[in-house]
Amino acid sequence: MSQDFARALAGEALGTFFLLATVVGSGIMAETLAGGNVAIALLANAIATGAILYVLIVILGPVSGAHFNPAVTLSFLIKKEISGPRALCYVGTQIIAGIAGVIAAHAMFDQTLLQLSAQSRTGGAQWFSEFIATFGLVATILGALRARPEAVPMAVGLYITSAYWFTASTSFANPAVTIARSLTATFSGIEMSHVGMFLLAQCLGAIAATIVMNWLLGTQEAARKAAAEPL
């Protein structure tokens, strides 16, 4: 393994760790302070998640590409911008680091380190929400990379903050996040038996977004070239 790839995996581990520590930790804090007001708790959880994504992508994007998400890695694999073996290493790292982030959040709030969620998140509306949430996230990343690469951190942070509110599932949009959140019995949890359909919906959303955006952005590129051609 090259030193650069080792750094990339470390970047993915660090980013996914802090992402899950933030999602679960802010959920615990929000639920504790909101006095039973679920809307306030969700708002606090959404703001914290969007904010940490901006920070993590800014500082770790140059190191690993700041995927922190197997669905994003899948998109770049389809686009042939990452090899299969490297993609597998990314995904394994993201899942392990995400679980570690959940455990760290539990430790910070003096909770049992290993938990299982009983939070029901299932049904067609939830699955469709995850498809839409992941489609939108991947589309945001691919579109921003083409139009304004420097805007990716802000675009992703804002998208996830809004998607917490416009999707019935509160926008997990990330298989590593979904798996890790099955291991917390707190505000952010998901029952483990419901994880599988979330993962399927997320992968389908990522694949669909990659196909659509490749076509859409390719069309835009062709239009720009046509407009620049002399008569």
CORBEL-V608265 format. One record per pair of residues at least 12 apart in sequence whose ideal C-beta (glycine too) atoms are under 10 Angstrom apart, sorted by the first residue. I is the first residue (numbers start at 0). J is the second residue. D is the distance in Angstrom with one decimal. If there is no record, write none. Layout:
i->I j->J d->D
i->I j->J d->D
This chain:
i->0 j->88 d->8.6
i->3 j->62 d->9.1
i->3 j->63 d->9.9
i->4 j->63 d->9.3
i->4 j->85 d->7.0
i->4 j->88 d->7.8
i->4 j->89 d->10.0
i->6 j->59 d->10.0
i->6 j->62 d->5.7
i->6 j->63 d->7.6
i->7 j->59 d->9.4
i->7 j->62 d->6.2
i->7 j->63 d->4.1
i->7 j->64 d->7.4
i->7 j->66 d->9.6
i->7 j->81 d->9.8
i->7 j->85 d->8.2
i->7 j->88 d->8.7
i->7 j->89 d->7.9
i->7 j->92 d->9.1
i->8 j->62 d->9.6
i->8 j->63 d->7.3
i->8 j->85 d->9.1
i->8 j->88 d->6.1
i->8 j->89 d->7.2
i->8 j->91 d->9.0
i->8 j->92 d->5.1
i->8 j->93 d->9.7
i->8 j->96 d->9.4
i->9 j->59 d->9.2
i->9 j->62 d->7.6
i->9 j->63 d->7.9
i->9 j->92 d->8.5
i->9 j->96 d->9.6
i->10 j->55 d->9.3
i->10 j->58 d->8.8
i->10 j->59 d->4.5
i->10 j->60 d->8.6
i->10 j->61 d->8.6
i->10 j->62 d->3.5
i->10 j->63 d->3.4
i->10 j->64 d->8.2
i->10 j->65 d->7.3
i->10 j->66 d->9.3
i->10 j->67 d->9.1
i->10 j->92 d->9.3
i->11 j->59 d->7.9
i->11 j->62 d->8.5
i->11 j->63 d->4.8
i->11 j->64 d->8.3
i->11 j->65 d->8.1
i->11 j->66 d->6.3
i->11 j->67 d->6.5
i->11 j->68 d->9.5
i->11 j->72 d->8.7
i->11 j->88 d->8.6
i->11 j->89 d->5.6
i->11 j->90 d->9.2
i->11 j->91 d->9.6
i->11 j->92 d->4.8
i->11 j->93 d->5.8
i->11 j->95 d->10.0
i->11 j->96 d->7.0
i->11 j->175 d->9.5
i->12 j->59 d->9.9
i->12 j->63 d->8.9
i->12 j->67 d->9.5
i->12 j->89 d->9.8
i->12 j->92 d->5.1
i->12 j->93 d->7.9
i->12 j->95 d->7.4
i->12 j->96 d->4.1
i->12 j->97 d->9.4
i->12 j->99 d->8.1
i->12 j->100 d->9.6
i->13 j->55 d->8.1
i->13 j->58 d->9.0
i->13 j->59 d->6.5
i->13 j->62 d->8.5
i->13 j->63 d->8.8
i->13 j->67 d->9.3
i->13 j->92 d->9.9
i->13 j->96 d->7.4
i->13 j->100 d->9.8
i->14 j->51 d->9.3
i->14 j->52 d->9.0
i->14 j->54 d->9.6
i->14 j->55 d->4.5
i->14 j->56 d->7.9
i->14 j->58 d->8.4
i->14 j->59 d->4.7
i->14 j->60 d->9.0
i->14 j->62 d->8.6
i->14 j->63 d->7.1
i->14 j->64 d->9.9
i->14 j->65 d->6.0
i->14 j->66 d->8.1
i->14 j->67 d->4.5
i->14 j->68 d->9.5
i->14 j->92 d->9.8
i->14 j->93 d->8.6
i->14 j->96 d->7.8
i->14 j->100 d->9.7
i->15 j->55 d->8.8
i->15 j->59 d->9.8
i->15 j->63 d->9.9
i->15 j->65 d->9.9
i->15 j->66 d->8.5
i->15 j->67 d->4.6
i->15 j->68 d->7.9
i->15 j->69 d->9.8
i->15 j->89 d->9.7
i->15 j->92 d->7.3
i->15 j->93 d->4.7
i->15 j->94 d->8.1
i->15 j->95 d->8.5
i->15 j->96 d->4.1
i->15 j->97 d->4.9
i->15 j->98 d->9.4
i->15 j->99 d->8.5
i->15 j->100 d->6.6
i->15 j->173 d->8.8
i->15 j->175 d->5.9
i->15 j->176 d->8.2
i->15 j->179 d->8.3
i->16 j->55 d->9.7
i->16 j->67 d->9.2
i->16 j->92 d->9.9
i->16 j->93 d->9.5
i->16 j->95 d->9.2
i->16 j->96 d->4.4
i->16 j->97 d->7.2
i->16 j->98 d->9.2
i->16 j->99 d->5.4
i->16 j->100 d->4.2
i->16 j->101 d->9.4
i->16 j->102 d->9.7
i->16 j->103 d->7.1
i->16 j->179 d->9.7
i->17 j->51 d->6.2
i->17 j->52 d->9.7
i->17 j->54 d->8.3
i->17 j->55 d->6.0
i->17 j->58 d->9.9
i->17 j->59 d->9.2
i->17 j->67 d->8.9
i->17 j->96 d->8.9
i->17 j->100 d->6.6
i->17 j->103 d->8.9
i->18 j->48 d->7.6
i->18 j->51 d->6.3
i->18 j->52 d->6.9
i->18 j->55 d->6.4
i->18 j->67 d->5.4
i->18 j->68 d->8.6
i->18 j->93 d->9.2
i->18 j->96 d->8.6
i->18 j->97 d->7.3
i->18 j->100 d->6.6
i->18 j->159 d->9.9
i->18 j->173 d->8.2
i->18 j->175 d->8.5
i->18 j->176 d->7.0
i->18 j->179 d->9.1
i->19 j->48 d->10.0
i->19 j->51 d->9.9
i->19 j->67 d->9.2
i->19 j->93 d->9.7
i->19 j->96 d->7.6
i->19 j->97 d->4.5
i->19 j->98 d->7.6
i->19 j->99 d->7.8
i->19 j->100 d->3.0
i->19 j->101 d->5.2
i->19 j->102 d->9.1
i->19 j->103 d->8.1
i->19 j->104 d->7.1
i->19 j->173 d->9.5
i->19 j->175 d->7.9
i->19 j->176 d->6.5
i->19 j->178 d->9.9
i->19 j->179 d->4.9
i->19 j->180 d->7.7
i->19 j->182 d->9.6
i->19 j->183 d->9.0
i->19 j->187 d->8.9
i->20 j->51 d->8.6
i->20 j->96 d->9.9
i->20 j->97 d->9.4
i->20 j->99 d->8.5
i->20 j->100 d->4.1
i->20 j->101 d->7.6
i->20 j->102 d->9.0
i->20 j->103 d->4.9
i->20 j->104 d->4.9
i->20 j->105 d->9.7
i->20 j->106 d->9.6
i->20 j->107 d->7.6
i->20 j->179 d->9.9
i->21 j->44 d->9.1
i->21 j->47 d->5.5
i->21 j->48 d->6.0
i->21 j->49 d->9.8
i->21 j->50 d->8.2
i->21 j->51 d->4.2
i->21 j->52 d->8.5
i->21 j->54 d->9.4
i->21 j->55 d->8.8
i->21 j->100 d->7.9
i->21 j->104 d->8.1
i->22 j->44 d->7.2
i->22 j->45 d->9.9
i->22 j->47 d->7.8
i->22 j->48 d->5.5
i->22 j->51 d->8.3
i->22 j->52 d->9.9
i->22 j->97 d->9.1
i->22 j->100 d->7.9
i->22 j->101 d->8.4
i->22 j->104 d->8.0
i->22 j->159 d->10.0
i->22 j->171 d->9.2
i->22 j->173 d->9.4
i->22 j->176 d->6.6
i->22 j->179 d->8.3
i->22 j->180 d->7.1
i->22 j->183 d->9.1
i->22 j->186 d->9.6
i->22 j->187 d->5.5
i->23 j->44 d->9.3
i->23 j->97 d->9.7
i->23 j->100 d->7.1
i->23 j->101 d->5.2
i->23 j->102 d->9.2
i->23 j->103 d->8.6
i->23 j->104 d->3.9
i->23 j->105 d->7.4
i->23 j->107 d->9.4
i->23 j->108 d->8.9
i->23 j->110 d->9.7
i->23 j->114 d->10.0
i->23 j->176 d->9.7
i->23 j->179 d->7.9
i->23 j->180 d->7.1
i->23 j->182 d->9.1
i->23 j->183 d->5.2
i->23 j->185 d->6.2
i->23 j->186 d->8.1
i->23 j->187 d->5.0
i->23 j->188 d->8.4
i->24 j->44 d->9.7
i->24 j->47 d->8.0
i->24 j->51 d->9.9
i->24 j->100 d->8.6
i->24 j->101 d->9.1
i->24 j->103 d->7.9
i->24 j->104 d->4.0
i->24 j->105 d->8.8
i->24 j->106 d->9.8
i->24 j->107 d->5.9
i->24 j->108 d->6.9
i->24 j->183 d->9.9
i->24 j->185 d->9.2
i->24 j->187 d->9.1
i->25 j->40 d->9.2
i->25 j->43 d->6.2
i->25 j->44 d->5.2
i->25 j->45 d->8.9
i->25 j->46 d->8.2
i->25 j->47 d->3.6
i->25 j->48 d->6.9
i->25 j->50 d->9.3
i->25 j->51 d->8.4
i->25 j->104 d->8.6
i->25 j->186 d->8.8
i->25 j->187 d->8.3
i->26 j->40 d->7.3
i->26 j->41 d->8.9
i->26 j->43 d->8.4
i->26 j->44 d->5.0
i->26 j->47 d->8.5
i->26 j->48 d->9.1
i->26 j->104 d->8.2
i->26 j->108 d->10.0
i->26 j->180 d->9.1
i->26 j->183 d->8.0
i->26 j->185 d->5.7
i->26 j->186 d->3.7
i->26 j->187 d->3.8
i->26 j->188 d->8.4
i->27 j->40 d->9.8
i->27 j->44 d->9.5
i->27 j->104 d->6.6
i->27 j->105 d->8.2
i->27 j->107 d->8.3
i->27 j->108 d->4.9
i->27 j->110 d->7.4
i->27 j->183 d->8.4
i->27 j->185 d->5.1
i->27 j->186 d->6.4
i->27 j->187 d->8.0
i->28 j->40 d->9.0
i->28 j->43 d->7.2
i->28 j->44 d->8.8
i->28 j->47 d->8.3
i->28 j->104 d->9.5
i->28 j->107 d->9.3
i->28 j->108 d->7.6
i->28 j->186 d->9.1
i->29 j->41 d->7.5
i->29 j->42 d->7.9
i->29 j->43 d->3.8
i->29 j->44 d->5.2
i->29 j->45 d->9.4
i->29 j->46 d->9.4
i->29 j->47 d->7.9
i->29 j->185 d->9.9
i->29 j->186 d->6.5
i->29 j->187 d->9.4
i->30 j->43 d->9.0
i->30 j->44 d->8.6
i->30 j->185 d->6.9
i->30 j->186 d->4.2
i->30 j->187 d->9.0
i->31 j->108 d->8.1
i->31 j->185 d->9.7
i->31 j->186 d->9.0
i->33 j->186 d->9.1
i->37 j->186 d->8.7
i->38 j->164 d->9.6
i->40 j->186 d->6.1
i->40 j->187 d->10.0
i->41 j->163 d->6.4
i->41 j->164 d->7.5
i->41 j->169 d->6.8
i->41 j->186 d->8.5
i->42 j->160 d->9.4
i->42 j->163 d->8.3
i->42 j->164 d->8.2
i->43 j->186 d->9.8
i->44 j->160 d->9.9
i->44 j->163 d->7.0
i->44 j->169 d->8.0
i->44 j->186 d->6.9
i->44 j->187 d->6.9
i->45 j->159 d->7.6
i->45 j->160 d->5.0
i->45 j->161 d->8.2
i->45 j->162 d->8.5
i->45 j->163 d->3.6
i->45 j->164 d->6.6
i->45 j->169 d->7.9
i->45 j->170 d->8.6
i->46 j->156 d->9.7
i->46 j->160 d->6.4
i->46 j->163 d->8.9
i->47 j->160 d->9.4
i->48 j->156 d->8.3
i->48 j->159 d->5.9
i->48 j->160 d->7.0
i->48 j->162 d->9.8
i->48 j->163 d->7.1
i->48 j->169 d->9.7
i->48 j->170 d->9.1
i->48 j->176 d->9.5
i->48 j->187 d->9.4
i->49 j->153 d->9.6
i->49 j->155 d->8.3
i->49 j->156 d->4.2
i->49 j->157 d->6.4
i->49 j->158 d->8.1
i->49 j->159 d->5.2
i->49 j->160 d->3.3
i->49 j->161 d->8.2
i->49 j->162 d->9.3
i->49 j->163 d->7.9
i->50 j->156 d->6.5
i->50 j->159 d->9.9
i->50 j->160 d->8.1
i->51 j->156 d->8.2
i->51 j->159 d->9.7
i->52 j->65 d->8.8
i->52 j->67 d->8.0
i->52 j->152 d->7.3
i->52 j->153 d->9.5
i->52 j->154 d->9.9
i->52 j->155 d->5.4
i->52 j->156 d->4.5
i->52 j->157 d->9.2
i->52 j->158 d->8.9
i->52 j->159 d->5.8
i->52 j->160 d->8.5
i->53 j->151 d->9.6
i->53 j->152 d->4.7
i->53 j->153 d->6.1
i->53 j->154 d->9.3
i->53 j->155 d->7.4
i->53 j->156 d->3.7
i->53 j->157 d->8.3
i->53 j->159 d->9.6
i->53 j->160 d->9.5
i->54 j->152 d->7.8
i->54 j->156 d->8.4
i->55 j->67 d->6.7
i->55 j->152 d->8.2
i->55 j->155 d->9.5
i->55 j->156 d->9.2
i->56 j->140 d->9.5
i->56 j->151 d->6.2
i->56 j->152 d->3.9
i->56 j->153 d->8.8
i->56 j->154 d->9.4
i->56 j->155 d->6.0
i->56 j->156 d->7.6
i->57 j->149 d->9.6
i->57 j->151 d->9.1
i->57 j->152 d->4.8
i->57 j->153 d->9.1
i->57 j->156 d->9.6
i->58 j->152 d->9.2
i->60 j->148 d->9.1
i->60 j->149 d->9.9
i->60 j->151 d->7.1
i->60 j->152 d->7.0
i->63 j->89 d->7.8
i->63 j->92 d->9.1
i->64 j->80 d->8.6
i->64 j->81 d->8.0
i->64 j->89 d->8.7
i->64 j->140 d->10.0
i->65 j->140 d->9.5
i->65 j->151 d->8.0
i->65 j->152 d->8.0
i->65 j->155 d->8.6
i->66 j->81 d->8.6
i->66 j->86 d->9.2
i->66 j->89 d->6.0
i->66 j->90 d->8.9
i->66 j->92 d->9.6
i->66 j->93 d->7.1
i->66 j->140 d->9.1
i->66 j->173 d->9.7
i->66 j->175 d->9.4
i->67 j->89 d->9.4
i->67 j->92 d->9.8
i->67 j->93 d->6.3
i->67 j->96 d->8.5
i->67 j->97 d->8.5
i->67 j->155 d->9.6
i->67 j->173 d->7.5
i->67 j->175 d->7.4
i->67 j->176 d->8.5
i->68 j->89 d->9.4
i->68 j->90 d->9.2
i->68 j->93 d->6.7
i->68 j->97 d->9.5
i->68 j->133 d->8.8
i->68 j->136 d->7.7
i->68 j->137 d->9.0
i->68 j->140 d->9.2
i->68 j->155 d->9.7
i->68 j->171 d->10.0
i->68 j->172 d->7.5
i->68 j->173 d->4.3
i->68 j->174 d->7.4
i->68 j->175 d->6.3
i->68 j->176 d->7.3
i->68 j->201 d->8.8
i->68 j->205 d->8.7
i->69 j->86 d->8.5
i->69 j->87 d->9.8
i->69 j->89 d->7.6
i->69 j->90 d->4.4
i->69 j->91 d->9.3
i->69 j->92 d->10.0
i->69 j->93 d->5.8
i->69 j->94 d->7.4
i->69 j->97 d->9.7
i->69 j->173 d->7.3
i->69 j->174 d->4.4
i->69 j->175 d->5.6
i->69 j->176 d->9.4
i->69 j->177 d->9.5
i->69 j->178 d->9.1
i->69 j->198 d->8.6
i->69 j->201 d->8.1
i->69 j->202 d->8.0
i->69 j->205 d->8.5
i->70 j->90 d->9.7
i->70 j->93 d->10.0
i->70 j->129 d->9.8
i->70 j->132 d->9.8
i->70 j->133 d->5.2
i->70 j->134 d->9.6
i->70 j->136 d->7.3
i->70 j->137 d->6.5
i->70 j->140 d->9.9
i->70 j->171 d->9.9
i->70 j->172 d->6.9
i->70 j->173 d->6.2
i->70 j->174 d->6.0
i->70 j->175 d->8.8
i->70 j->176 d->9.6
i->70 j->177 d->9.8
i->70 j->198 d->9.1
i->70 j->201 d->5.0
i->70 j->202 d->6.4
i->70 j->203 d->9.6
i->70 j->204 d->7.1
i->70 j->205 d->3.9
i->70 j->206 d->8.9
i->70 j->208 d->8.9
i->70 j->209 d->9.7
i->71 j->89 d->9.0
i->71 j->93 d->9.3
i->71 j->133 d->9.2
i->71 j->136 d->7.6
i->71 j->137 d->6.5
i->71 j->140 d->6.3
i->71 j->141 d->9.5
i->71 j->155 d->9.5
i->71 j->172 d->9.4
i->71 j->173 d->8.1
i->71 j->174 d->9.9
i->71 j->175 d->9.9
i->71 j->205 d->7.2
i->71 j->209 d->9.9
i->72 j->85 d->8.8
i->72 j->86 d->5.1
i->72 j->87 d->9.0
i->72 j->88 d->9.6
i->72 j->89 d->4.7
i->72 j->90 d->5.7
i->72 j->92 d->9.8
i->72 j->93 d->7.4
i->72 j->174 d->9.5
i->72 j->175 d->9.4
i->72 j->205 d->8.9
i->73 j->86 d->7.4
i->73 j->89 d->9.8
i->73 j->90 d->8.2
i->73 j->133 d->9.7
i->73 j->137 d->8.6
i->73 j->174 d->8.7
i->73 j->201 d->9.0
i->73 j->202 d->6.3
i->73 j->205 d->5.0
i->73 j->206 d->7.0
i->73 j->209 d->7.9
i->74 j->133 d->9.5
i->74 j->136 d->9.5
i->74 j->137 d->5.0
i->74 j->138 d->9.6
i->74 j->140 d->7.5
i->74 j->141 d->7.0
i->74 j->202 d->10.0
i->74 j->204 d->9.9
i->74 j->205 d->5.1
i->74 j->206 d->7.8
i->74 j->208 d->6.9
i->74 j->209 d->4.5
i->74 j->210 d->9.7
i->74 j->212 d->8.7
i->74 j->213 d->9.6
i->75 j->89 d->8.9
i->75 j->137 d->9.6
i->75 j->140 d->9.2
i->75 j->141 d->9.3
i->75 j->205 d->9.8
i->75 j->209 d->8.6
i->76 j->89 d->9.1
i->76 j->90 d->9.5
i->76 j->205 d->9.8
i->76 j->209 d->9.2
i->77 j->137 d->9.9
i->77 j->205 d->8.2
i->77 j->206 d->6.7
i->77 j->208 d->9.9
i->77 j->209 d->4.8
i->77 j->210 d->7.9
i->77 j->213 d->8.4
i->78 j->141 d->8.2
i->78 j->209 d->6.5
i->78 j->212 d->9.5
i->78 j->213 d->7.1
i->89 j->175 d->9.8
i->90 j->174 d->7.9
i->90 j->175 d->7.4
i->91 j->175 d->9.6
i->92 j->175 d->9.0
i->93 j->173 d->8.4
i->93 j->174 d->8.2
i->93 j->175 d->4.0
i->93 j->176 d->8.8
i->93 j->178 d->9.3
i->93 j->179 d->9.2
i->94 j->174 d->7.7
i->94 j->175 d->4.9
i->94 j->176 d->9.6
i->94 j->177 d->9.8
i->94 j->178 d->5.7
i->94 j->179 d->7.4
i->95 j->175 d->8.8
i->95 j->178 d->9.9
i->95 j->179 d->9.4
i->96 j->175 d->7.7
i->96 j->179 d->8.7
i->97 j->173 d->8.3
i->97 j->174 d->9.2
i->97 j->175 d->4.3
i->97 j->176 d->6.1
i->97 j->177 d->9.0
i->97 j->178 d->6.7
i->97 j->179 d->3.6
i->97 j->180 d->8.4
i->97 j->182 d->9.1
i->98 j->113 d->9.5
i->98 j->175 d->8.6
i->98 j->178 d->7.2
i->98 j->179 d->5.0
i->98 j->180 d->9.8
i->98 j->181 d->9.5
i->98 j->182 d->6.1
i->98 j->183 d->9.9
i->99 j->179 d->8.5
i->100 j->175 d->9.5
i->100 j->176 d->9.3
i->100 j->179 d->6.6
i->101 j->113 d->9.2
i->101 j->114 d->8.4
i->101 j->176 d->9.5
i->101 j->178 d->9.5
i->101 j->179 d->4.8
i->101 j->180 d->7.1
i->101 j->181 d->9.1
i->101 j->182 d->5.3
i->101 j->183 d->5.2
i->101 j->185 d->9.1
i->101 j->187 d->8.6
i->101 j->188 d->9.4
i->102 j->114 d->9.3
i->102 j->179 d->9.1
i->102 j->182 d->7.8
i->102 j->183 d->9.1
i->104 j->179 d->9.7
i->104 j->183 d->7.3
i->104 j->185 d->8.1
i->104 j->187 d->8.8
i->105 j->182 d->8.9
i->105 j->183 d->6.9
i->105 j->184 d->9.3
i->105 j->185 d->8.0
i->108 j->185 d->8.3
i->110 j->183 d->8.5
i->110 j->184 d->8.5
i->110 j->185 d->7.4
i->111 j->183 d->9.8
i->111 j->184 d->8.1
i->112 j->182 d->9.5
i->113 j->182 d->6.8
i->113 j->183 d->9.5
i->113 j->184 d->10.0
i->114 j->181 d->9.4
i->114 j->182 d->6.1
i->114 j->183 d->5.4
i->114 j->184 d->4.2
i->114 j->185 d->7.6
i->114 j->188 d->7.8
i->115 j->181 d->7.2
i->115 j->182 d->6.7
i->115 j->183 d->8.6
i->115 j->184 d->6.4
i->115 j->188 d->8.4
i->115 j->190 d->8.1
i->115 j->191 d->6.3
i->116 j->180 d->6.8
i->116 j->181 d->5.4
i->116 j->182 d->7.1
i->116 j->183 d->5.8
i->116 j->184 d->5.3
i->116 j->185 d->7.9
i->116 j->187 d->8.4
i->116 j->188 d->2.9
i->116 j->189 d->5.5
i->116 j->190 d->5.5
i->116 j->191 d->6.9
i->116 j->193 d->9.0
i->116 j->194 d->9.4
i->117 j->184 d->6.4
i->117 j->188 d->7.4
i->117 j->189 d->9.6
i->117 j->190 d->5.8
i->117 j->191 d->9.4
i->118 j->180 d->8.5
i->118 j->181 d->8.9
i->118 j->183 d->8.9
i->118 j->184 d->7.8
i->118 j->185 d->8.7
i->118 j->186 d->8.4
i->118 j->187 d->8.2
i->118 j->188 d->4.1
i->118 j->189 d->5.6
i->118 j->190 d->5.8
i->118 j->193 d->8.5
i->119 j->188 d->9.8
i->119 j->189 d->8.3
i->119 j->190 d->5.7
i->119 j->192 d->9.3
i->119 j->193 d->6.8
i->120 j->167 d->9.2
i->120 j->168 d->6.3
i->120 j->169 d->8.5
i->120 j->171 d->8.3
i->120 j->177 d->9.2
i->120 j->180 d->9.2
i->120 j->181 d->9.7
i->120 j->188 d->8.5
i->120 j->189 d->4.7
i->120 j->190 d->6.8
i->120 j->193 d->5.2
i->120 j->194 d->8.9
i->120 j->196 d->9.3
i->120 j->197 d->7.2
i->121 j->168 d->9.8
i->121 j->189 d->8.9
i->121 j->190 d->7.6
i->121 j->192 d->8.1
i->121 j->193 d->4.4
i->121 j->194 d->9.8
i->121 j->195 d->9.9
i->121 j->196 d->6.8
i->121 j->197 d->8.6
i->122 j->167 d->8.7
i->122 j->168 d->9.7
i->122 j->193 d->9.1
i->122 j->196 d->9.0
i->123 j->167 d->9.9
i->123 j->196 d->9.5
i->123 j->200 d->10.0
i->124 j->166 d->9.4
i->124 j->167 d->4.9
i->124 j->168 d->8.1
i->125 j->166 d->8.8
i->125 j->167 d->5.8
i->125 j->168 d->4.7
i->125 j->169 d->9.5
i->125 j->171 d->9.6
i->125 j->189 d->9.5
i->125 j->193 d->8.0
i->125 j->196 d->8.0
i->125 j->197 d->7.6
i->125 j->200 d->8.3
i->126 j->167 d->9.6
i->126 j->168 d->8.0
i->126 j->193 d->9.5
i->126 j->196 d->5.2
i->126 j->197 d->7.1
i->126 j->199 d->7.7
i->126 j->200 d->4.5
i->126 j->201 d->9.5
i->126 j->203 d->9.4
i->127 j->166 d->8.9
i->127 j->167 d->8.0
i->127 j->168 d->8.7
i->127 j->200 d->7.3
i->127 j->204 d->9.6
i->128 j->162 d->8.9
i->128 j->165 d->8.9
i->128 j->166 d->4.0
i->128 j->167 d->4.4
i->128 j->168 d->3.9
i->128 j->169 d->8.3
i->128 j->170 d->7.3
i->128 j->171 d->9.0
i->128 j->172 d->9.4
i->128 j->197 d->9.5
i->128 j->200 d->8.1
i->128 j->204 d->9.9
i->129 j->166 d->7.5
i->129 j->167 d->9.2
i->129 j->168 d->5.2
i->129 j->169 d->9.9
i->129 j->170 d->7.8
i->129 j->171 d->6.2
i->129 j->172 d->6.8
i->129 j->173 d->9.6
i->129 j->174 d->9.9
i->129 j->177 d->8.3
i->129 j->196 d->8.1
i->129 j->197 d->5.2
i->129 j->198 d->8.7
i->129 j->199 d->8.7
i->129 j->200 d->3.9
i->129 j->201 d->5.4
i->129 j->202 d->9.8
i->129 j->203 d->9.0
i->129 j->204 d->6.8
i->130 j->166 d->9.6
i->130 j->168 d->9.6
i->130 j->172 d->9.6
i->130 j->197 d->9.8
i->130 j->199 d->9.0
i->130 j->200 d->4.5
i->130 j->201 d->7.5
i->130 j->202 d->9.4
i->130 j->203 d->5.8
i->130 j->204 d->4.3
i->130 j->205 d->9.4
i->130 j->207 d->7.6
i->130 j->208 d->9.6
i->131 j->162 d->8.4
i->131 j->165 d->8.6
i->131 j->166 d->6.2
i->131 j->167 d->9.4
i->131 j->168 d->9.0
i->131 j->170 d->8.7
i->131 j->172 d->9.0
i->131 j->200 d->8.9
i->131 j->204 d->6.9
i->131 j->207 d->9.9
i->131 j->208 d->9.9
i->132 j->158 d->9.1
i->132 j->159 d->8.6
i->132 j->162 d->5.1
i->132 j->163 d->9.2
i->132 j->165 d->8.7
i->132 j->166 d->4.8
i->132 j->167 d->9.5
i->132 j->168 d->6.6
i->132 j->169 d->8.6
i->132 j->170 d->4.0
i->132 j->171 d->7.0
i->132 j->172 d->4.1
i->132 j->173 d->9.1
i->132 j->197 d->10.0
i->132 j->200 d->8.7
i->132 j->201 d->7.9
i->132 j->204 d->7.0
i->133 j->162 d->9.4
i->133 j->166 d->9.9
i->133 j->170 d->8.5
i->133 j->171 d->8.4
i->133 j->172 d->4.5
i->133 j->173 d->7.7
i->133 j->174 d->9.0
i->133 j->197 d->9.5
i->133 j->200 d->7.1
i->133 j->201 d->4.4
i->133 j->202 d->7.9
i->133 j->203 d->8.0
i->133 j->204 d->3.2
i->133 j->205 d->5.3
i->133 j->206 d->9.4
i->133 j->207 d->8.7
i->133 j->208 d->7.1
i->134 j->172 d->8.8
i->134 j->200 d->9.6
i->134 j->201 d->9.3
i->134 j->203 d->8.5
i->134 j->204 d->4.1
i->134 j->205 d->7.5
i->134 j->206 d->9.2
i->134 j->207 d->5.6
i->134 j->208 d->4.3
i->134 j->209 d->9.4
i->134 j->211 d->7.9
i->134 j->212 d->9.4
i->135 j->158 d->6.3
i->135 j->159 d->9.4
i->135 j->161 d->9.0
i->135 j->162 d->6.3
i->135 j->165 d->9.0
i->135 j->166 d->8.7
i->135 j->170 d->8.4
i->135 j->172 d->7.7
i->135 j->204 d->8.1
i->135 j->208 d->7.5
i->136 j->154 d->9.8
i->136 j->155 d->7.1
i->136 j->158 d->6.1
i->136 j->159 d->7.0
i->136 j->162 d->7.2
i->136 j->170 d->7.9
i->136 j->172 d->4.7
i->136 j->173 d->7.9
i->136 j->201 d->9.2
i->136 j->204 d->8.0
i->136 j->205 d->8.2
i->136 j->208 d->7.8
i->137 j->172 d->8.6
i->137 j->201 d->9.6
i->137 j->204 d->7.0
i->137 j->205 d->5.0
i->137 j->206 d->8.8
i->137 j->207 d->8.5
i->137 j->208 d->3.7
i->137 j->209 d->6.2
i->137 j->211 d->9.3
i->137 j->212 d->7.3
i->138 j->158 d->9.0
i->138 j->204 d->9.3
i->138 j->205 d->9.7
i->138 j->207 d->9.2
i->138 j->208 d->4.6
i->138 j->209 d->8.8
i->138 j->211 d->7.1
i->138 j->212 d->5.3
i->138 j->215 d->8.6
i->138 j->216 d->9.9
i->139 j->151 d->8.3
i->139 j->154 d->5.2
i->139 j->155 d->6.1
i->139 j->157 d->8.6
i->139 j->158 d->4.6
i->139 j->159 d->8.9
i->139 j->162 d->9.4
i->139 j->208 d->8.9
i->139 j->212 d->9.5
i->140 j->154 d->7.6
i->140 j->155 d->6.4
i->140 j->158 d->8.8
i->140 j->208 d->8.8
i->140 j->209 d->10.0
i->140 j->212 d->8.9
i->141 j->208 d->7.1
i->141 j->209 d->7.1
i->141 j->211 d->9.3
i->141 j->212 d->4.3
i->141 j->213 d->7.8
i->141 j->215 d->9.0
i->141 j->216 d->6.9
i->142 j->154 d->8.0
i->142 j->208 d->9.6
i->142 j->212 d->6.3
i->142 j->215 d->8.2
i->142 j->216 d->7.0
i->142 j->219 d->9.6
i->143 j->155 d->7.6
i->143 j->158 d->9.3
i->144 j->212 d->9.6
i->144 j->216 d->9.2
i->145 j->212 d->8.3
i->145 j->215 d->9.6
i->145 j->216 d->5.1
i->145 j->217 d->9.9
i->145 j->219 d->7.8
i->145 j->220 d->8.3
i->146 j->216 d->8.7
i->146 j->219 d->9.0
i->158 j->170 d->8.7
i->158 j->172 d->8.9
i->159 j->172 d->7.1
i->159 j->173 d->9.2
i->168 j->189 d->8.9
i->168 j->197 d->7.5
i->168 j->200 d->8.7
i->168 j->201 d->10.0
i->169 j->187 d->8.6
i->169 j->189 d->9.9
i->171 j->187 d->9.3
i->171 j->189 d->7.4
i->171 j->194 d->9.5
i->171 j->197 d->6.1
i->171 j->198 d->9.4
i->171 j->200 d->9.4
i->171 j->201 d->7.2
i->172 j->197 d->9.5
i->172 j->200 d->9.6
i->172 j->201 d->6.3
i->172 j->204 d->7.6
i->172 j->205 d->8.9
i->173 j->197 d->9.5
i->173 j->198 d->9.8
i->173 j->201 d->6.9
i->173 j->205 d->9.8
i->174 j->194 d->8.7
i->174 j->197 d->7.8
i->174 j->198 d->4.9
i->174 j->199 d->9.5
i->174 j->200 d->10.0
i->174 j->201 d->5.4
i->174 j->202 d->7.1
i->174 j->205 d->9.1
i->175 j->198 d->9.8
i->175 j->201 d->9.9
i->176 j->189 d->9.5
i->176 j->197 d->9.5
i->176 j->201 d->9.3
i->177 j->189 d->6.4
i->177 j->193 d->9.1
i->177 j->194 d->5.6
i->177 j->195 d->9.4
i->177 j->196 d->10.0
i->177 j->197 d->4.8
i->177 j->198 d->6.1
i->177 j->200 d->9.7
i->177 j->201 d->7.0
i->178 j->191 d->8.8
i->178 j->194 d->6.2
i->178 j->197 d->9.2
i->178 j->198 d->7.7
i->180 j->194 d->8.5
i->180 j->197 d->9.4
i->181 j->193 d->8.0
i->181 j->194 d->5.2
i->181 j->197 d->9.3
